[in-house]
Amino acid sequence: MINKMMKSLIDQEPVPVLLCDTECNVLYANPAAVKEYRRDLTGKNIKDCHNENSNAKIQRVIDWFAESEENNKFFLYHNPKSNQDVYMVALRDDDKTLIGFYEKHAERTLDSGARPVLY
């Protein structure tokens, strides 16, 4: 479903990323997501992991994405335990039709700047 370059890009994320179709089926879970959720959700439906109230909210976001090609990113919540914000981000094809979304965690912790000197 996803090519090697896109898989590599998603796998490099140190935070969980779930790629989903518009029916909430998980097409791919990166290694950080597998670690976070303690299982690989690829092939599962995220609605099976949430309660009815959460599923209704997820569906409202998907509907909002479908309303306009400009509706592309939605903040879900902040997880204080991991100090991460969680978003749903629309995925669109070439003609801007909604084809899915991804759930993305974003770290709030500042980068320490620790890296090798390359120059």
N, C-alpha and C positions, 0 to 999 in steps of 0.2 A: 504494500500500500504506500509506504513512504520510501523514497530512494535513500541510498547510502549516505549521501551528503546531508540530507535533512535529518536522518536518524542520528548521525554523528553530532550535528549541531544541538539537537534536543538532548542527547546523552551527555553532552558536556555541561549542561545546566546542573549546578549543585543543589538545586531545589526541585521539588516535584513538578512534573508536567504531564498532563493527561490529554491526549488528542482524542476528540470525540466527534461522531457524526451528529446530525441534527436530531437523531432519535436517542441520543445519550449513550450510544454504544462506544466503549473505549476501543479505539483503533490502535493505540500505542501508549504505553506507560514507560517513562524513562526510568533508569536505575534508581534515581533519587525517589521517585514515586513508589517504586516497589519496596524500597527500604522504609519509607514513611508509612505506607499502608500495610506493611508486613505481608504483602502478596502482590502478585502481578494481576492487575485489573484488566489487562488486554483481553478483549473478547467478552467482557462483562458489561453490564449496563449500570451506569452510576446511580440510576434511580433505585437499584436494588440495595445500595449502600446508604440511602438516606430515608428519613421519615417522610410522611405525606406532606407536611408543612414545607420542608426543605425542597422536595420535588416540585411543589407548586412554585416556589421562588425560582428554581432553576428554569422551569418552563416559561415563567414570565420574562426572564432574561433572554432566552432563546427567541421568544416572540418579539421582544424589543429589538434584538439583532435583525430580525426579518423585516421589521417595519421600515428600515432605512439603511442604505449602505454606509451612512455616516455613524451609525450606532455600532461601535466596534469593541469597546472595552468597558467592563463593568466591575467595580470593586465589590467583592462579596463580604469580606470581613478581615479583621486583623487577629492573628493568632499570637497572643502575648507570650505563650510558652516558647515558641520558636522565633519570636520577633519577626514574623513574616506577614505580609499582606497577601491576600488571595484574590485573584481576579478570574473572570471569564473573558476570553478574547475571541471575537468572531473570526472564522476562517471563510474566505470567499474565493470563488473561482474567477476566471478572467473577466466574466461579464458582471462581476460583483454580487452574484447570487450566493446566498448563505449556503455553505456546504458542511459546516460543522463549527466547532469551537475548541479552544483548549483552556484547561484550568491551569493557571500559572501561579506559583508562589513566588513572591519577591522579597528578598531579604532587606531588612531595614538597617542591619548592622553595617557600619562603614567598613570599606575595604582597608585592611591594615597597611597596604602599600608594600608588603613584604614580597619581593620578587627578585629574581637574579638580575644582576647588572649585565645588560647586553651591549653596551656601547662604552 
